[in-house]
Amino acid sequence: MKFRILLPALIVCSLASLHATEPAKLAAPADDPSDEATLAKQINNPVAALISVPFQSNMDFGIGPEKGNKFTLNIQPVIPISLNKDWNLIIRTILPIISQNDVYGHSGSQTGLGDTTQSFFLSPKNPLFGSLILGVGPVMYYPTATNDLLGGGKYGMGPTAVALTQTHGWTVGVLANQIWSVAGDSNRQNISAAFVQPFVSYTTKTYTSFTVNTESTYDFESNQWTVPLNFMVSQVFKIAGQPMSLQLGARYYADGPNEHAHWGMRLNFTLLFPLHHETPKELENAKK
């Protein structure tokens, strides 16, 4: 019951920060923050000063001895908060809604919430050394699953970091974290898992992005890699002035535990909310 109370509290806190906290403001760039080209570039940056709300649908097939399947809808709001003229705090939350069938042999069907992961990136507003974008901070893991087969039953925490560069339409970088369980159900297995996500993306002049990444996890408790390779294409566009993005992708599992999924699909719909950029006049007035 405590876990189900925790979930709405997380969502309320995240949404409240949109109103209670001043949006992240940057020195005015040459690009219009609502321009599709700028948005296509920002959406490939995990720590961009851009409010985004992705609804990422994933379907995996052929899991376990009964060749079960698993559908996961990851709701992933990203909220940047301006700390001062030099630093942003980027809050990235992943709340999974899962529906699965026979993924653990004859385990039947389960539908509900999975465990929530929330990352806090402290990120400089200006790239380092001209083009290096960095973010570093803690990652938290909350046992919000509504069924034992949908989550680990543990609270966890650890470090997370992201580094990338963007130039001439290319985005190249890596995001990583390490989570250790620190509390929770003593009857459940401890968590010690590393997540590594190298990514490469190219964005065309028509705001289409082609992306290849891995979302690899190494489980130190079972000494096992899970390595899905994702191949995706996305398009930024506007409907009635509202910026958004639609992404389609296919996934192949290069490695995993016994009888893991071998392939999957992804559909990702993202709402984009460009932030206000301070004009030179606003910057001058702020100094007075």
C-alpha positions as a printed Julia matrix, in Angstrom:
288×3 Matrix{Float64}:
  0.0     0.0     0.0
  2.86    2.4     0.77
  4.22    1.89   -2.73
  0.87    2.8    -4.31
  0.74    5.95   -2.19
  4.3     6.83   -3.26
  3.49    6.7    -6.97
  0.89    9.49   -7.14
  3.09   11.56   -4.84
  5.94   11.32   -7.37
  3.68   12.35  -10.23
  2.16   15.25   -8.28
  5.61   16.52   -7.26
  6.87   16.36  -10.83
  3.83   18.21  -12.23
  3.83   20.74   -9.4
  7.4    21.7   -10.21
  6.16   22.99  -13.58
  4.2    25.69  -11.72
  6.06   26.12   -8.44
  9.54   26.37   -9.96
 10.75   28.95  -12.45
 11.4    27.22  -15.79
 15.0    26.79  -16.8
 16.15   29.89  -18.67
 19.16   30.13  -20.92
 20.96   33.01  -22.51
 19.19   33.69  -25.79
 20.6    31.43  -28.52
 20.61   32.09  -32.24
 17.95   29.41  -32.75
 14.26   29.83  -31.97
 13.53   27.34  -29.12
 10.21   26.43  -30.76
 11.77   25.88  -34.19
 11.58   22.27  -35.39
 15.32   22.15  -36.13
 16.15   23.24  -32.58
 13.65   20.78  -31.1
 14.97   17.91  -33.21
 18.44   18.64  -31.8
 17.23   19.01  -28.21
 15.17   15.83  -28.19
 18.36   13.83  -28.82
 19.99   15.43  -25.76
 18.97   13.74  -22.46
 19.8    16.9   -20.46
 18.45   19.57  -22.81
 16.6    22.52  -21.25
 13.35   21.28  -22.77
 10.23   19.99  -21.04
  9.24   16.77  -22.76
  6.72   14.05  -21.98
  7.48   10.83  -23.9
  5.03    7.93  -24.0
  7.35    5.12  -25.06
  5.64    1.84  -26.01
  7.77   -1.31  -26.19
  6.71   -4.81  -27.24
  9.0    -7.82  -26.73
  8.35  -11.33  -28.01
  9.51  -14.89  -27.36
 10.31  -14.58  -23.65
 10.92  -17.68  -21.52
 10.17  -21.36  -22.2
  6.56  -20.54  -23.13
  7.61  -17.79  -25.57
  5.69  -15.17  -23.66
  5.34  -11.51  -24.57
  5.64   -8.25  -22.7
  4.23   -4.79  -23.4
  5.74   -1.82  -21.54
  4.51    1.77  -21.74
  7.18    4.01  -20.22
  5.87    7.43  -19.23
  9.04    9.52  -19.05
  8.54   13.2   -18.16
 11.7    15.32  -18.32
 11.63   18.56  -16.32
 14.53   21.06  -16.32
 14.84   23.48  -13.41
 17.09   26.54  -13.51
 19.29   26.69  -10.4
 21.24   29.81  -11.39
 22.77   31.42  -14.49
 25.24   28.56  -14.92
 23.46   25.34  -13.89
 20.28   23.39  -14.59
 18.83   20.46  -12.68
 17.24   17.94  -15.07
 14.74   15.53  -13.49
 14.06   12.44  -15.63
 11.42    9.99  -14.4
 10.57    6.6   -15.91
  7.24    5.14  -14.81
  6.5     1.8   -16.55
  3.02    0.4   -17.11
  3.39   -3.29  -17.96
  1.2    -6.02  -19.4
  2.86   -9.42  -19.78
  1.89  -13.01  -20.43
  3.83  -16.2   -19.55
  7.21  -14.49  -19.34
  8.22  -16.79  -16.45
  6.99  -20.08  -17.87
  3.34  -20.82  -17.06
  3.1   -17.64  -14.97
 -0.1   -16.33  -16.48
 -0.83  -12.68  -17.17
  0.04   -9.65  -15.08
 -0.89   -6.03  -15.75
  0.0    -3.02  -13.63
  2.76   -0.63  -12.66
  6.44   -1.52  -12.65
  9.17    0.01  -10.52
  9.96    3.72  -11.03
 13.42    5.09  -11.84
 14.14    8.78  -11.27
 17.39   10.53  -12.23
 18.6    13.98  -11.16
 21.24   15.47  -13.49
 23.19   18.58  -12.51
 24.15   20.03  -15.88
 26.04   23.2   -16.91
 23.97   25.43  -19.18
 26.87   25.98  -21.55
 28.83   23.12  -23.18
 32.36   22.52  -21.92
 35.33   22.83  -24.28
 33.0    24.18  -26.92
 30.78   21.14  -27.53
 30.87   18.7   -24.59
 27.52   18.46  -22.78
 27.61   16.84  -19.32
 25.21   15.84  -16.59
 25.86   14.03  -13.31
 23.87   13.21  -10.19
 22.0    10.52   -8.26
 19.5     7.98   -9.55
 16.7     6.64   -7.34
 14.73    3.42   -7.69
 11.27    3.11   -6.12
  9.32   -0.18   -5.67
  6.06    1.04   -7.18
  5.19   -2.3    -8.86
  1.66   -3.52   -8.24
  2.62   -7.2    -8.66
  5.68   -9.15   -7.49
  6.32  -10.3   -11.08
  6.4    -6.69  -12.31
  9.11   -5.33  -10.02
 11.97   -6.03   -7.65
 10.39   -5.01   -4.33
 13.42   -2.93   -3.35
 14.38    0.7    -2.9
 17.6     1.53   -4.69
 19.98    4.37   -5.42
 23.32    5.12   -7.03
 25.18    7.49   -9.36
 24.25    8.44  -12.91
 26.01   10.47  -15.62
 25.61   11.48  -19.24
 28.11   12.92  -21.73
 27.49   13.87  -25.34
 28.45   16.15  -28.18
 26.3    17.6   -30.96
 27.73   18.91  -34.22
 26.73   19.05  -37.89
 23.53   17.11  -37.26
 25.26   14.33  -35.31
 24.63   13.49  -31.65
 27.06   11.05  -30.05
 27.1    10.18  -26.37
 26.58    7.76  -23.53
 24.27    7.63  -20.5
 25.02    5.3   -17.59
 23.98    4.53  -14.04
 24.57    2.01  -11.26
 21.78    1.06   -8.86
 22.19   -0.81   -5.56
 19.24   -1.83   -3.4
 19.28   -0.15    0.0
 15.96   -1.22    1.56
 12.76   -3.1     0.81
 11.4    -6.63    1.04
 14.07   -8.79    2.69
 12.69  -11.85    0.91
 13.42  -10.39   -2.52
 16.78  -10.61   -4.3
 19.15   -7.69   -3.81
 19.68   -5.33   -6.74
 23.09   -4.44   -8.13
 22.77   -3.46  -11.76
 24.67   -1.23  -14.16
 22.92    0.44  -17.09
 24.93    1.63  -20.11
 23.34    3.42  -23.07
 25.7     4.58  -25.82
 23.83    6.37  -28.6
 24.46    7.81  -32.06
 21.92    9.93  -33.91
 21.86   11.93  -37.13
 19.24   14.61  -37.77
 18.44   15.75  -41.31
 17.39   19.23  -42.47
 13.79   17.98  -42.53
 13.92   17.29  -38.74
 14.1    13.51  -39.17
 16.46   11.69  -36.8
 18.0     8.26  -37.32
 19.22    6.72  -34.06
 21.11    3.6   -33.03
 21.63    2.79  -29.36
 21.92    0.0   -26.86
 20.14   -0.03  -23.5
 22.39   -2.61  -21.89
 22.11   -3.82  -18.31
 24.62   -5.89  -16.37
 23.15   -7.73  -13.37
 25.97   -8.24  -10.85
 23.79  -10.58   -8.79
 23.49  -13.09  -11.65
 26.57  -12.01  -13.65
 24.43  -11.57  -16.74
 24.29   -9.0   -19.55
 21.06   -8.02  -21.31
 21.94   -6.18  -24.53
 19.11   -4.87  -26.74
 20.16   -3.02  -29.9
 17.64   -0.37  -30.98
 17.29    1.05  -34.5
 14.93    4.03  -34.62
 13.67    6.84  -36.83
 11.8     9.88  -35.49
 10.16   13.0   -36.87
  9.52   16.36  -35.18
  6.38   18.2   -36.28
  3.63   20.51  -35.02
 -0.14   20.14  -34.8
 -2.06   23.34  -34.09
  1.2    24.9   -32.93
  2.01   22.12  -30.44
  5.46   20.59  -31.05
  5.71   16.83  -30.82
  7.74   13.89  -32.03
  6.87   10.43  -33.29
  9.43    7.62  -33.26
  9.32    4.09  -34.68
 11.91    1.44  -34.0
 12.95   -2.19  -34.02
 14.98   -4.0   -31.38
 17.28   -7.04  -31.51
 18.67   -8.68  -28.37
 22.34   -9.49  -28.84
 22.63  -11.07  -25.38
 20.5   -11.89  -22.35
 19.58  -14.54  -19.78
 18.38  -17.98  -20.86
 15.38  -17.85  -23.18
 15.33  -14.05  -23.25
 13.38  -12.05  -25.82
 15.09  -12.02  -29.22
 13.35   -9.08  -30.84
 10.9    -6.28  -30.18
  9.34   -3.07  -31.46
  9.06    0.52  -30.21
  6.59    3.35  -30.77
  7.38    6.59  -28.97
  5.13    9.66  -28.96
  6.56   12.76  -27.25
  4.96   16.07  -26.36
  7.47   18.95  -26.42
  7.24   22.19  -24.45
  9.99   24.67  -25.44
 11.19   26.9   -22.64
 11.44   30.66  -22.59
 14.92   31.97  -23.38
 16.03   35.22  -21.82
 16.59   38.01  -24.32
 19.58   40.37  -23.97
 17.18   43.01  -22.6
 15.83   40.61  -19.96
 19.38   39.66  -18.99
 20.26   43.36  -18.63
 17.17   44.05  -16.52
 17.94   41.05  -14.31
 21.31   42.56  -13.43
 19.75   45.83  -12.24
